[in-house]
């Protein structure tokens, strides 16, 4: 311990003034360092895109629902078609009945239990 106390004291380091923080702003330096921030700059505005597609006539429906009568008619037509297919297809009807009977006699999870601890 005495050795440590006897060692010559190091001269104190000169105090440096604290470094001033700097911020890159939106100027040429920032553009040079970071680029645009995404792979490429846009080639057209949203309005240009909309106008181009409007001229072609291929705009999406924009989520505007069809009239309620049209939707109901389509729904009824689809249900009617399914009902006709079920009634006409006796084989599918028999298969559905057999599957329902099998489910009545076999509980859920019945079957290959080999790998189930």
N, CA, C and O atoms as CSV, one atom per row, in Angstrom:
chain,resi,resn,atom,element,x,y,z
A,1,UNK,N,N,0.807,-1.183,0.000
A,1,UNK,CA,C,0.000,0.000,0.000
A,1,UNK,C,C,0.862,1.263,0.000
A,1,UNK,O,O,0.546,2.268,-0.638
A,2,UNK,N,N,1.936,1.166,0.727
A,2,UNK,CA,C,2.807,2.337,0.768
A,2,UNK,C,C,3.392,2.620,-0.607
A,2,UNK,O,O,3.670,3.769,-0.949
A,3,UNK,N,N,3.577,1.558,-1.396
A,3,UNK,CA,C,4.141,1.727,-2.728
A,3,UNK,C,C,3.206,2.580,-3.588
A,3,UNK,O,O,3.656,3.451,-4.332
A,4,UNK,N,N,1.916,2.321,-3.479
A,4,UNK,CA,C,0.949,3.074,-4.256
A,4,UNK,C,C,0.932,4.541,-3.848
A,4,UNK,O,O,0.802,5.428,-4.691
A,5,UNK,N,N,1.063,4.784,-2.569
A,5,UNK,CA,C,1.030,6.165,-2.090
A,5,UNK,C,C,2.291,6.918,-2.515
A,5,UNK,O,O,2.242,8.127,-2.742
A,6,UNK,N,N,3.401,6.221,-2.624
A,6,UNK,CA,C,4.658,6.874,-2.941
A,6,UNK,C,C,4.834,7.100,-4.445
A,6,UNK,O,O,5.681,7.900,-4.840
A,7,UNK,N,N,4.074,6.432,-5.278
A,7,UNK,CA,C,4.249,6.601,-6.715
A,7,UNK,C,C,3.938,8.044,-7.093
A,7,UNK,O,O,3.037,8.679,-6.544
A,8,UNK,N,N,4.709,8.529,-8.038
A,8,UNK,CA,C,4.500,9.934,-8.399
A,8,UNK,C,C,3.091,10.124,-8.966
A,8,UNK,O,O,2.612,9.303,-9.747
A,9,UNK,N,N,2.469,11.160,-8.584
A,9,UNK,CA,C,1.111,11.450,-9.053
A,9,UNK,C,C,1.156,11.885,-10.507
A,9,UNK,O,O,2.033,12.646,-10.918
A,10,UNK,N,N,0.224,11.404,-11.254
A,10,UNK,CA,C,0.182,11.767,-12.666
A,10,UNK,C,C,-0.363,13.190,-12.791
A,10,UNK,O,O,-1.277,13.593,-12.072
A,11,UNK,N,N,0.216,13.919,-13.707
A,11,UNK,CA,C,-0.294,15.289,-13.862
A,11,UNK,C,C,-1.747,15.236,-14.358
A,11,UNK,O,O,-2.075,14.410,-15.210
A,12,UNK,N,N,-2.586,16.079,-13.853
A,12,UNK,CA,C,-3.990,16.047,-14.277
A,12,UNK,C,C,-4.112,16.367,-15.764
A,12,UNK,O,O,-3.424,17.243,-16.289
A,13,UNK,N,N,-4.980,15.656,-16.409
A,13,UNK,CA,C,-5.211,15.862,-17.846
A,13,UNK,C,C,-5.911,17.208,-18.033
A,13,UNK,O,O,-6.762,17.594,-17.231
A,14,UNK,N,N,-5.549,17.898,-19.077
A,14,UNK,CA,C,-6.238,19.182,-19.279
A,14,UNK,C,C,-7.710,18.932,-19.628
A,14,UNK,O,O,-8.035,18.030,-20.399
A,15,UNK,N,N,-8.568,19.730,-19.057
A,15,UNK,CA,C,-10.012,19.594,-19.294
A,15,UNK,C,C,-10.352,20.110,-20.682
A,15,UNK,O,O,-10.066,21.257,-21.025
A,16,UNK,N,N,-10.961,19.252,-21.460
A,16,UNK,CA,C,-11.402,19.680,-22.782
A,16,UNK,C,C,-12.812,20.252,-22.676
A,16,UNK,O,O,-13.614,19.795,-21.862
A,17,UNK,N,N,-13.098,21.214,-23.470
A,17,UNK,CA,C,-14.487,21.699,-23.452
A,17,UNK,C,C,-15.390,20.613,-24.037
A,17,UNK,O,O,-14.978,19.907,-24.958
A,18,UNK,N,N,-16.592,20.466,-23.530
A,18,UNK,CA,C,-17.471,19.412,-24.044
A,18,UNK,C,C,-17.762,19.644,-25.526
A,18,UNK,O,O,-17.883,20.772,-26.004
A,19,UNK,N,N,-17.868,18.497,-26.234
A,19,UNK,CA,C,-18.145,18.606,-27.661
A,19,UNK,C,C,-19.579,19.071,-27.868
A,19,UNK,O,O,-20.495,18.669,-27.151
A,20,UNK,N,N,-19.741,19.899,-28.834
A,20,UNK,CA,C,-21.051,20.432,-29.138
A,20,UNK,C,C,-21.782,19.435,-30.043
A,20,UNK,O,O,-21.240,19.062,-31.084
A,21,UNK,N,N,-22.997,18.989,-29.683
A,21,UNK,CA,C,-23.712,18.043,-30.544
A,21,UNK,C,C,-24.127,18.721,-31.844
A,21,UNK,O,O,-24.388,19.923,-31.884
A,22,UNK,N,N,-24.180,17.914,-32.909
A,22,UNK,CA,C,-24.604,18.465,-34.189
A,22,UNK,C,C,-25.726,17.611,-34.746
A,22,UNK,O,O,-25.801,16.411,-34.482
A,23,UNK,N,N,-26.571,18.223,-35.495
A,23,UNK,CA,C,-27.731,17.547,-36.067
A,23,UNK,C,C,-27.703,17.771,-37.573
A,23,UNK,O,O,-27.570,18.898,-38.049
A,24,UNK,N,N,-27.830,16.671,-38.311
A,24,UNK,CA,C,-27.932,16.791,-39.762
A,24,UNK,C,C,-29.331,17.291,-40.102
A,24,UNK,O,O,-30.326,16.749,-39.620
A,25,UNK,N,N,-29.398,18.285,-40.899
A,25,UNK,CA,C,-30.706,18.807,-41.291
A,25,UNK,C,C,-31.003,18.402,-42.722
A,25,UNK,O,O,-30.167,17.802,-43.398
A,26,UNK,N,N,-32.186,18.731,-43.170
A,26,UNK,CA,C,-32.588,18.353,-44.529
A,26,UNK,C,C,-31.901,19.284,-45.521
A,26,UNK,O,O,-32.457,20.291,-45.959
A,27,UNK,N,N,-30.707,18.917,-45.847
A,27,UNK,CA,C,-29.968,19.700,-46.827
A,27,UNK,C,C,-29.117,18.762,-47.663
A,27,UNK,O,O,-29.319,17.548,-47.636
A,28,UNK,N,N,-28.205,19.293,-48.378
A,28,UNK,CA,C,-27.378,18.495,-49.291
A,28,UNK,C,C,-26.528,17.483,-48.539
A,28,UNK,O,O,-26.309,16.378,-49.037
A,29,UNK,N,N,-26.041,17.837,-47.346
A,29,UNK,CA,C,-25.195,16.916,-46.588
A,29,UNK,C,C,-25.999,15.678,-46.194
A,29,UNK,O,O,-25.531,14.550,-46.347
A,30,UNK,N,N,-27.206,15.897,-45.688
A,30,UNK,CA,C,-28.033,14.772,-45.284
A,30,UNK,C,C,-28.396,13.910,-46.486
A,30,UNK,O,O,-28.377,12.682,-46.392
A,31,UNK,N,N,-28.720,14.524,-47.596
A,31,UNK,CA,C,-29.071,13.761,-48.788
A,31,UNK,C,C,-27.884,12.943,-49.276
A,31,UNK,O,O,-28.053,11.820,-49.752
A,32,UNK,N,N,-26.697,13.497,-49.158
A,32,UNK,CA,C,-25.508,12.776,-49.595
A,32,UNK,C,C,-25.242,11.578,-48.691
A,32,UNK,O,O,-24.836,10.518,-49.166
A,33,UNK,N,N,-25.469,11.746,-47.385
A,33,UNK,CA,C,-25.184,10.672,-46.437
A,33,UNK,C,C,-26.260,9.598,-46.468
A,33,UNK,O,O,-25.948,8.413,-46.586
A,34,UNK,N,N,-27.507,9.991,-46.365
A,34,UNK,CA,C,-28.584,9.029,-46.197
A,34,UNK,C,C,-29.321,8.694,-47.485
A,34,UNK,O,O,-30.034,7.692,-47.524
A,35,UNK,N,N,-29.182,9.466,-48.510
A,35,UNK,CA,C,-29.944,9.241,-49.720
A,35,UNK,C,C,-31.393,9.641,-49.498
A,35,UNK,O,O,-31.692,10.437,-48.607
A,36,UNK,N,N,-32.271,9.103,-50.287
A,36,UNK,CA,C,-33.684,9.467,-50.174
A,36,UNK,C,C,-34.360,8.743,-49.014
A,36,UNK,O,O,-35.443,9.146,-48.590
A,37,UNK,N,N,-33.744,7.681,-48.490
A,37,UNK,CA,C,-34.360,6.933,-47.406
A,37,UNK,C,C,-35.138,5.734,-47.907
A,37,UNK,O,O,-35.611,4.931,-47.103
A,38,UNK,N,N,-35.281,5.594,-49.201
A,38,UNK,CA,C,-35.941,4.448,-49.816
A,38,UNK,C,C,-35.292,4.220,-51.171
A,38,UNK,O,O,-34.589,5.095,-51.675
A,39,UNK,N,N,-35.518,3.056,-51.766
A,39,UNK,CA,C,-34.742,2.678,-52.948
A,39,UNK,C,C,-34.786,3.669,-54.107
A,39,UNK,O,O,-33.754,3.913,-54.732
A,40,UNK,N,N,-35.933,4.241,-54.410
A,40,UNK,CA,C,-35.984,5.155,-55.549
A,40,UNK,C,C,-37.027,6.220,-55.290
A,40,UNK,O,O,-37.916,6.052,-54.455
A,41,UNK,N,N,-36.911,7.278,-55.992
A,41,UNK,CA,C,-37.879,8.352,-55.861
A,41,UNK,C,C,-39.133,7.996,-56.654
A,41,UNK,O,O,-39.049,7.273,-57.647
A,42,UNK,N,N,-40.290,8.492,-56.232
A,42,UNK,CA,C,-41.519,8.165,-56.957
A,42,UNK,C,C,-41.484,8.730,-58.368
A,42,UNK,O,O,-40.904,9.789,-58.611
A,43,UNK,N,N,-42.103,8.022,-59.285
A,43,UNK,CA,C,-42.110,8.463,-60.675
A,43,UNK,C,C,-43.376,9.232,-61.021
A,43,UNK,O,O,-43.399,9.972,-62.005
A,44,UNK,N,N,-44.440,9.064,-60.217
A,44,UNK,CA,C,-45.663,9.822,-60.458
A,44,UNK,C,C,-46.371,10.042,-59.133
A,44,UNK,O,O,-46.152,9.302,-58.174
A,45,UNK,N,N,-47.206,11.045,-59.082
A,45,UNK,CA,C,-47.955,11.320,-57.865
A,45,UNK,C,C,-49.188,10.418,-57.821
A,45,UNK,O,O,-49.531,9.761,-58.803
A,46,UNK,N,N,-49.834,10.403,-56.680
A,46,UNK,CA,C,-51.049,9.612,-56.528
A,46,UNK,C,C,-52.126,10.139,-57.467
A,46,UNK,O,O,-52.872,9.364,-58.065
A,47,UNK,N,N,-52.203,11.457,-57.593
A,47,UNK,CA,C,-53.203,12.036,-58.499
A,47,UNK,C,C,-52.944,11.628,-59.947
A,47,UNK,O,O,-53.881,11.336,-60.691
A,48,UNK,N,N,-51.664,11.607,-60.348
A,48,UNK,CA,C,-51.329,11.168,-61.702
A,48,UNK,C,C,-51.755,9.718,-61.928
A,48,UNK,O,O,-52.320,9.383,-62.970
A,49,UNK,N,N,-51.478,8.858,-60.936
A,49,UNK,CA,C,-51.848,7.441,-61.040
A,49,UNK,C,C,-53.363,7.303,-61.159
A,49,UNK,O,O,-53.868,6.553,-61.994
A,50,UNK,N,N,-54.084,8.044,-60.303
A,50,UNK,CA,C,-55.541,7.972,-60.322
A,50,UNK,C,C,-56.080,8.420,-61.680
A,50,UNK,O,O,-56.959,7.777,-62.254
A,51,UNK,N,N,-55.544,9.527,-62.184
A,51,UNK,CA,C,-56.004,10.047,-63.471
A,51,UNK,C,C,-55.720,9.056,-64.598
A,51,UNK,O,O,-56.560,8.848,-65.474
A,52,UNK,N,N,-54.547,8.451,-64.572
A,52,UNK,CA,C,-54.178,7.466,-65.601
A,52,UNK,C,C,-55.131,6.273,-65.579
A,52,UNK,O,O,-55.588,5.828,-66.631
A,53,UNK,N,N,-55.432,5.754,-64.395
A,53,UNK,CA,C,-56.325,4.602,-64.297
A,53,UNK,C,C,-57.772,4.988,-64.609
A,53,UNK,O,O,-58.529,4.171,-65.135
A,54,UNK,N,N,-58.156,6.209,-64.295
A,54,UNK,CA,C,-59.511,6.659,-64.617
A,54,UNK,C,C,-59.688,6.703,-66.128
A,54,UNK,O,O,-60.738,6.320,-66.643
A,55,UNK,N,N,-58.654,7.174,-66.849
A,55,UNK,CA,C,-58.727,7.224,-68.302
A,55,UNK,C,C,-58.829,5.822,-68.897
A,55,UNK,O,O,-59.546,5.613,-69.876
A,56,UNK,N,N,-58.104,4.849,-68.301
A,56,UNK,CA,C,-58.157,3.473,-68.793
A,56,UNK,C,C,-59.457,2.784,-68.408
A,56,UNK,O,O,-59.865,1.812,-69.043
A,57,UNK,N,N,-60.103,3.290,-67.366
A,57,UNK,CA,C,-61.342,2.685,-66.903
A,57,UNK,C,C,-61.117,1.447,-66.059
A,57,UNK,O,O,-61.960,0.550,-66.032
A,58,UNK,N,N,-59.994,1.390,-65.372
A,58,UNK,CA,C,-59.709,0.192,-64.561
A,58,UNK,C,C,-59.482,0.546,-63.092
A,58,UNK,O,O,-58.567,0.021,-62.457
A,59,UNK,N,N,-60.308,1.427,-62.563
A,59,UNK,CA,C,-60.207,1.773,-61.149
A,59,UNK,C,C,-60.852,0.681,-60.301
A,59,UNK,O,O,-61.840,0.077,-60.720
A,60,UNK,N,N,-60.307,0.423,-59.118
A,60,UNK,CA,C,-60.955,-0.556,-58.241
A,60,UNK,C,C,-62.276,-0.007,-57.730
A,60,UNK,O,O,-62.556,1.184,-57.869
A,61,UNK,N,N,-63.088,-0.877,-57.140
A,61,UNK,CA,C,-64.406,-0.451,-56.669
A,61,UNK,C,C,-64.320,0.432,-55.435
A,61,UNK,O,O,-65.335,0.987,-55.015
A,62,UNK,N,N,-63.147,0.580,-54.844
A,62,UNK,CA,C,-62.887,1.456,-53.707
A,62,UNK,C,C,-63.742,1.103,-52.500
A,62,UNK,O,O,-64.041,1.975,-51.684
A,63,UNK,N,N,-64.135,-0.135,-52.373
A,63,UNK,CA,C,-64.874,-0.585,-51.201
A,63,UNK,C,C,-66.307,-0.110,-51.158
A,63,UNK,O,O,-66.963,-0.243,-50.125
A,64,UNK,N,N,-66.812,0.437,-52.239
A,64,UNK,CA,C,-68.192,0.910,-52.255
A,64,UNK,C,C,-69.088,-0.305,-52.454
A,64,UNK,O,O,-68.979,-0.991,-53.471
A,65,UNK,N,N,-69.969,-0.580,-51.500
A,65,UNK,CA,C,-70.810,-1.773,-51.631
A,65,UNK,C,C,-71.834,-1.593,-52.743
A,65,UNK,O,O,-72.282,-0.487,-53.045
A,66,UNK,N,N,-72.183,-2.730,-53.336
A,66,UNK,CA,C,-73.224,-2.706,-54.348
A,66,UNK,C,C,-74.550,-2.456,-53.646
A,66,UNK,O,O,-74.623,-2.520,-52.419
A,67,UNK,N,N,-75.562,-2.183,-54.385
A,67,UNK,CA,C,-76.851,-1.943,-53.760
A,67,UNK,C,C,-77.296,-3.207,-53.024
A,67,UNK,O,O,-76.937,-4.318,-53.413
A,68,UNK,N,N,-78.064,-3.033,-51.980
A,68,UNK,CA,C,-78.485,-4.153,-51.138
A,68,UNK,C,C,-79.309,-5.166,-51.932
A,68,UNK,O,O,-79.225,-6.366,-51.673
A,69,UNK,N,N,-80.099,-4.698,-52.890
A,69,UNK,CA,C,-80.929,-5.609,-53.680
A,69,UNK,C,C,-80.055,-6.543,-54.509
A,69,UNK,O,O,-80.350,-7.733,-54.623
A,70,UNK,N,N,-78.970,-6.003,-55.093
A,70,UNK,CA,C,-78.074,-6.832,-55.895
A,70,UNK,C,C,-77.399,-7.889,-55.035
A,70,UNK,O,O,-77.280,-9.044,-55.443
A,71,UNK,N,N,-76.960,-7.498,-53.856
A,71,UNK,CA,C,-76.265,-8.426,-52.961
A,71,UNK,C,C,-77.220,-9.524,-52.512
A,71,UNK,O,O,-76.854,-10.700,-52.489
A,72,UNK,N,N,-78.450,-9.139,-52.154
A,72,UNK,CA,C,-79.429,-10.132,-51.711
A,72,UNK,C,C,-79.779,-11.104,-52.845
A,72,UNK,O,O,-79.900,-12.307,-52.614
A,73,UNK,N,N,-79.939,-10.593,-54.050
A,73,UNK,CA,C,-80.290,-11.445,-55.186
A,73,UNK,C,C,-79.166,-12.440,-55.465
A,73,UNK,O,O,-79.422,-13.616,-55.722
A,74,UNK,N,N,-77.932,-11.971,-55.416
A,74,UNK,CA,C,-76.791,-12.869,-55.638
A,74,UNK,C,C,-76.725,-13.937,-54.551
A,74,UNK,O,O,-76.461,-15.106,-54.833
A,75,UNK,N,N,-76.965,-13.528,-53.311
A,75,UNK,CA,C,-76.931,-14.472,-52.185
A,75,UNK,C,C,-78.018,-15.534,-52.347
A,75,UNK,O,O,-77.758,-16.725,-52.180
A,76,UNK,N,N,-79.228,-15.099,-52.670
A,76,UNK,CA,C,-80.322,-16.053,-52.846
A,76,UNK,C,C,-80.035,-17.010,-54.002
A,76,UNK,O,O,-80.303,-18.208,-53.913
A,77,UNK,N,N,-79.490,-16.465,-55.080
A,77,UNK,CA,C,-79.179,-17.290,-56.243
A,77,UNK,C,C,-78.126,-18.343,-55.892
A,77,UNK,O,O,-78.236,-19.499,-56.301
A,78,UNK,N,N,-77.124,-17.946,-55.146
A,78,UNK,CA,C,-76.068,-18.873,-54.744
A,78,UNK,C,C,-76.635,-19.984,-53.844
A,78,UNK,O,O,-76.307,-21.158,-54.015
A,79,UNK,N,N,-77.486,-19.599,-52.887
A,79,UNK,CA,C,-78.097,-20.594,-51.993
A,79,UNK,C,C,-78.978,-21.567,-52.771
A,79,UNK,O,O,-78.967,-22.772,-52.521
A,80,UNK,N,N,-79.732,-21.026,-53.707
A,80,UNK,CA,C,-80.617,-21.871,-54.518
A,80,UNK,C,C,-79.799,-22.868,-55.339
A,80,UNK,O,O,-80.177,-24.033,-55.463
A,81,UNK,N,N,-78.699,-22.416,-55.889
A,81,UNK,CA,C,-77.842,-23.291,-56.693
A,81,UNK,C,C,-77.264,-24.416,-55.830
A,81,UNK,O,O,-77.231,-25.573,-56.248
A,82,UNK,N,N,-76.812,-24.066,-54.625
A,82,UNK,CA,C,-76.274,-25.085,-53.711
A,82,UNK,C,C,-77.355,-26.098,-53.338
A,82,UNK,O,O,-77.095,-27.301,-53.307
A,83,UNK,N,N,-78.555,-25.620,-53.058
A,83,UNK,CA,C,-79.648,-26.502,-52.669
A,83,UNK,C,C,-79.992,-27.472,-53.804
A,83,UNK,O,O,-80.226,-28.658,-53.570
A,84,UNK,N,N,-80.020,-26.952,-55.036
A,84,UNK,CA,C,-80.315,-27.811,-56.180
A,84,UNK,C,C,-79.239,-28.877,-56.365
A,84,UNK,O,O,-79.546,-30.033,-56.654
A,85,UNK,N,N,-77.971,-28.481,-56.195
A,85,UNK,CA,C,-76.875,-29.441,-56.344
A,85,UNK,C,C,-76.970,-30.549,-55.290
A,85,UNK,O,O,-76.740,-31.722,-55.587
A,86,UNK,N,N,-77.308,-30.164,-54.065
A,86,UNK,CA,C,-77.423,-31.157,-52.995
A,86,UNK,C,C,-78.578,-32.128,-53.266
A,86,UNK,O,O,-78.442,-33.334,-53.063
A,87,UNK,N,N,-79.688,-31.605,-53.717
A,87,UNK,CA,C,-80.846,-32.462,-53.973
A,87,UNK,C,C,-80.602,-33.397,-55.142
A,87,UNK,O,O,-81.046,-34.546,-55.120
A,88,UNK,N,N,-79.909,-32.926,-56.154
A,88,UNK,CA,C,-79.678,-33.728,-57.347
A,88,UNK,C,C,-78.625,-34.810,-57.133
A,88,UNK,O,O,-78.705,-35.879,-57.738
A,89,UNK,N,N,-77.668,-34.551,-56.301
A,89,UNK,CA,C,-76.544,-35.471,-56.139
A,89,UNK,C,C,-76.820,-36.438,-54.977
A,89,UNK,O,O,-76.464,-36.156,-53.833
A,90,UNK,N,N,-77.451,-37.568,-55.276
A,90,UNK,CA,C,-77.794,-38.556,-54.256
A,90,UNK,C,C,-76.549,-39.167,-53.627
A,90,UNK,O,O,-76.533,-39.462,-52.432
A,91,UNK,N,N,-75.516,-39.356,-54.426
A,91,UNK,CA,C,-74.279,-39.960,-53.910
A,91,UNK,C,C,-73.648,-39.065,-52.848
A,91,UNK,O,O,-73.214,-39.559,-51.808
A,92,UNK,N,N,-73.590,-37.753,-53.094
A,92,UNK,CA,C,-73.018,-36.823,-52.131
A,92,UNK,C,C,-73.882,-36.771,-50.878
A,92,UNK,O,O,-73.366,-36.671,-49.764
A,93,UNK,N,N,-75.197,-36.839,-51.063
A,93,UNK,CA,C,-76.103,-36.832,-49.924
A,93,UNK,C,C,-75.892,-38.072,-49.063
A,93,UNK,O,O,-75.860,-37.968,-47.837
A,94,UNK,N,N,-75.749,-39.236,-49.676
A,94,UNK,CA,C,-75.512,-40.466,-48.925
A,94,UNK,C,C,-74.171,-40.403,-48.193
A,94,UNK,O,O,-74.056,-40.837,-47.046
A,95,UNK,N,N,-73.172,-39.863,-48.865
A,95,UNK,CA,C,-71.850,-39.742,-48.242
A,95,UNK,C,C,-71.918,-38.830,-47.012
A,95,UNK,O,O,-71.315,-39.136,-45.983
A,96,UNK,N,N,-72.647,-37.716,-47.111
A,96,UNK,CA,C,-72.798,-36.802,-45.988
A,96,UNK,C,C,-73.530,-37.475,-44.834
A,96,UNK,O,O,-73.169,-37.267,-43.676
A,97,UNK,N,N,-74.547,-38.275,-45.125
A,97,UNK,CA,C,-75.283,-38.985,-44.075
A,97,UNK,C,C,-74.393,-40.025,-43.386
A,97,UNK,O,O,-74.419,-40.168,-42.164
A,98,UNK,N,N,-73.604,-40.746,-44.192
A,98,UNK,CA,C,-72.688,-41.735,-43.609
A,98,UNK,C,C,-71.668,-41.062,-42.694
A,98,UNK,O,O,-71.365,-41.564,-41.612
A,99,UNK,N,N,-71.144,-39.925,-43.136
A,99,UNK,CA,C,-70.157,-39.203,-42.323
A,99,UNK,C,C,-70.795,-38.723,-41.024
A,99,UNK,O,O,-70.163,-38.782,-39.970
A,100,UNK,N,N,-72.035,-38.250,-41.083
A,100,UNK,CA,C,-72.736,-37.794,-39.892
A,100,UNK,C,C,-72.959,-38.955,-38.926
A,100,UNK,O,O,-72.787,-38.792,-37.719
A,101,UNK,N,N,-73.337,-40.112,-39.437
A,101,UNK,CA,C,-73.526,-41.288,-38.583
A,101,UNK,C,C,-72.202,-41.712,-37.952
A,101,UNK,O,O,-72.172,-42.092,-36.781
A,102,UNK,N,N,-71.127,-41.654,-38.699
A,102,UNK,CA,C,-69.814,-42.045,-38.168
A,102,UNK,C,C,-69.420,-41.095,-37.036
A,102,UNK,O,O,-68.875,-41.528,-36.021
A,103,UNK,N,N,-69.695,-39.796,-37.214
A,103,UNK,CA,C,-69.347,-38.825,-36.171
A,103,UNK,C,C,-70.173,-39.050,-34.905
A,103,UNK,O,O,-69.722,-38.742,-33.802
A,104,UNK,N,N,-71.384,-39.588,-35.067
A,104,UNK,CA,C,-72.211,-39.855,-33.897
A,104,UNK,C,C,-71.617,-40.964,-33.035
A,104,UNK,O,O,-71.743,-40.932,-31.811
A,105,UNK,N,N,-70.973,-41.940,-33.660
A,105,UNK,CA,C,-70.463,-43.091,-32.915
A,105,UNK,C,C,-68.989,-42.985,-32.539
A,105,UNK,O,O,-68.507,-43.799,-31.750
A,106,UNK,N,N,-68.272,-42.031,-33.063
A,106,UNK,CA,C,-66.847,-41.873,-32.762
A,106,UNK,C,C,-66.600,-40.484,-32.197
A,106,UNK,O,O,-66.937,-39.481,-32.826
A,107,UNK,N,N,-66.010,-40.429,-31.007
A,107,UNK,CA,C,-65.765,-39.126,-30.397
A,107,UNK,C,C,-64.623,-38.413,-31.105
A,107,UNK,O,O,-63.845,-39.023,-31.839
A,108,UNK,N,N,-64.542,-37.116,-30.870
A,108,UNK,CA,C,-63.505,-36.311,-31.511
A,108,UNK,C,C,-62.135,-36.779,-31.032
A,108,UNK,O,O,-61.943,-37.018,-29.840
A,109,UNK,N,N,-61.199,-36.909,-31.938
A,109,UNK,CA,C,-59.858,-37.357,-31.582
A,109,UNK,C,C,-59.670,-38.849,-31.738
A,109,UNK,O,O,-58.562,-39.349,-31.545
A,110,UNK,N,N,-60.725,-39.579,-32.085
A,110,UNK,CA,C,-60.643,-41.002,-32.282
A,110,UNK,C,C,-59.795,-41.258,-33.538
A,110,UNK,O,O,-59.935,-40.561,-34.543
A,111,UNK,N,N,-58.939,-42.240,-33.468
A,111,UNK,CA,C,-58.155,-42.555,-34.645
A,111,UNK,C,C,-56.703,-42.808,-34.287
A,111,UNK,O,O,-56.421,-43.413,-33.252
A,112,UNK,N,N,-55.799,-42.369,-35.102
A,112,UNK,CA,C,-54.370,-42.622,-34.926
A,112,UNK,C,C,-53.871,-41.874,-33.712
A,112,UNK,O,O,-53.653,-40.663,-33.767
A,113,UNK,N,N,-53.688,-42.588,-32.611
A,113,UNK,CA,C,-53.195,-41.998,-31.374
A,113,UNK,C,C,-51.763,-42.446,-31.103
A,113,UNK,O,O,-51.267,-42.281,-29.988
A,114,UNK,N,N,-51.103,-43.002,-32.093
A,114,UNK,CA,C,-49.786,-43.595,-31.905
A,114,UNK,C,C,-48.777,-42.605,-31.344
A,114,UNK,O,O,-48.066,-42.921,-30.390
A,115,UNK,N,N,-48.708,-41.439,-31.911
A,115,UNK,CA,C,-47.689,-40.474,-31.524
A,115,UNK,C,C,-48.151,-39.496,-30.459
A,115,UNK,O,O,-47.540,-38.442,-30.282
A,116,UNK,N,N,-49.199,-39.821,-29.761
A,116,UNK,CA,C,-49.776,-38.890,-28.788
A,116,UNK,C,C,-49.484,-39.306,-27.355
A,116,UNK,O,O,-50.421,-39.410,-26.565
A,117,UNK,N,N,-48.231,-39.551,-26.978
A,117,UNK,CA,C,-47.813,-39.850,-25.620
A,117,UNK,C,C,-48.647,-40.670,-24.799
A,117,UNK,O,O,-48.309,-40.935,-23.646
